[in-house]
Amino acid sequence: MLVKLINRQTGVATFNLIKDLKSGWKAWWSNNAASLYDIDLKAEYDPFKELDDFYIEGMLVKAFKEGKLQRQDPAKPIDLAELSATWKERLNKSRKAREEKAALEENK
């Protein structure tokens, strides 16, 4: 989650930050070490494509509203209405596909 949050705030993958601030060699080793724990330092934060990132954004928005975290805008602006509509549409498509599949199974 930290790798994703770093990317959210900087707009740069953690791997590239290490590479720019330290060296390509250290970035390579860091990425290999992180991969032992299923962490990808090249991962990018995209709540429009990744469900986990959508959940992270939701948690952040809630924490900002409740005053638990100081509001920090992401490096790449996120339109919350568009984000919500995107996932609502995907959920509806998924639900419809499951219903159609169930109906086909019942007709067999």
C-alpha positions as CSV (number, residue, x, y, z in Angstrom):
1,M,0.0,0.0,0.0
2,L,2.9,2.4,0.8
3,V,4.2,1.9,-2.8
4,K,0.8,2.9,-4.2
5,L,0.6,5.9,-1.9
6,I,4.0,7.1,-2.8
7,N,3.0,6.9,-6.5
8,R,-0.3,8.7,-5.7
9,Q,1.5,11.6,-4.1
10,T,4.5,12.0,-6.4
11,G,3.2,10.6,-9.7
12,V,6.4,8.6,-10.0
13,A,6.9,4.9,-9.3
14,T,8.9,4.0,-6.2
15,F,11.4,2.1,-8.4
16,N,12.1,5.3,-10.4
17,L,12.5,7.4,-7.3
18,I,15.1,5.0,-5.9
19,K,16.8,4.9,-9.3
20,D,16.9,8.7,-9.5
21,L,17.9,9.3,-5.9
22,K,20.3,6.4,-5.4
23,S,21.2,4.3,-8.5
24,G,19.7,1.9,-11.0
25,W,21.6,-0.9,-9.2
26,K,20.0,-0.1,-5.9
27,A,16.6,0.2,-7.5
28,W,17.0,-3.2,-9.2
29,W,18.1,-4.8,-5.9
30,S,15.3,-3.1,-4.0
31,N,12.7,-4.3,-6.5
32,N,14.0,-7.8,-6.3
33,A,14.0,-7.8,-2.5
34,A,10.4,-6.3,-2.5
35,S,9.3,-9.0,-4.9
36,L,10.1,-11.7,-2.3
37,Y,7.1,-10.2,-0.4
38,D,4.9,-9.8,-3.5
39,I,5.6,-6.0,-3.7
40,D,6.1,-4.4,-7.0
41,L,8.1,-1.1,-6.7
42,K,7.1,-0.3,-10.3
43,A,3.4,-0.4,-9.4
44,E,1.3,2.7,-10.3
45,Y,-1.7,4.0,-8.5
46,D,-4.8,4.0,-10.7
47,P,-8.1,3.9,-8.9
48,F,-9.9,3.9,-12.3
49,K,-8.4,0.5,-13.3
50,E,-7.4,-1.2,-10.0
51,L,-10.1,-2.2,-7.5
52,D,-7.6,-2.1,-4.6
53,D,-6.6,1.4,-5.6
54,F,-10.3,2.4,-5.7
55,Y,-10.7,1.1,-2.1
56,I,-7.6,3.0,-1.0
57,E,-9.0,6.2,-2.5
58,G,-12.2,5.6,-0.7
59,M,-10.4,5.2,2.6
60,L,-8.4,8.3,2.0
61,V,-11.5,10.4,1.2
62,K,-13.2,9.2,4.3
63,A,-10.2,9.9,6.5
64,F,-9.9,13.4,5.0
65,K,-13.5,14.2,5.6
66,E,-13.3,12.9,9.2
67,G,-10.2,15.0,9.9
68,K,-8.1,11.9,10.6
69,L,-5.7,12.8,7.8
70,Q,-4.6,16.1,6.5
71,R,-6.0,16.5,2.9
72,Q,-3.3,15.9,0.3
73,D,-4.2,16.1,-3.3
74,P,-2.8,13.4,-5.6
75,A,-0.2,14.2,-8.2
76,K,-2.7,13.2,-10.9
77,P,-6.1,14.8,-10.2
78,I,-8.9,12.3,-9.5
79,D,-12.5,13.2,-10.2
80,L,-14.4,11.4,-7.5
81,A,-17.8,11.6,-9.3
82,E,-16.2,10.0,-12.4
83,L,-14.4,7.4,-10.3
84,S,-17.6,6.4,-8.6
85,A,-19.5,6.2,-11.8
86,T,-16.8,4.1,-13.4
87,W,-16.9,1.5,-10.7
88,K,-20.7,1.6,-10.5
89,E,-20.9,0.8,-14.2
90,R,-18.4,-2.0,-13.9
91,L,-20.4,-3.5,-11.0
92,N,-23.6,-3.3,-13.0
93,K,-22.0,-5.0,-16.0
94,S,-20.5,-7.7,-13.8
95,R,-23.9,-8.3,-12.1
96,K,-25.7,-8.4,-15.4
97,A,-23.1,-10.9,-16.8
98,R,-23.5,-13.2,-13.7
99,E,-27.3,-13.0,-14.0
100,E,-27.1,-14.0,-17.7
101,K,-24.8,-16.8,-17.0
102,A,-27.1,-18.1,-14.2
103,A,-30.1,-17.9,-16.6
104,L,-28.2,-19.9,-19.2
105,E,-27.3,-22.5,-16.6
106,E,-31.0,-22.8,-15.5
107,N,-32.1,-23.3,-19.2
108,K,-29.8,-26.3,-19.7
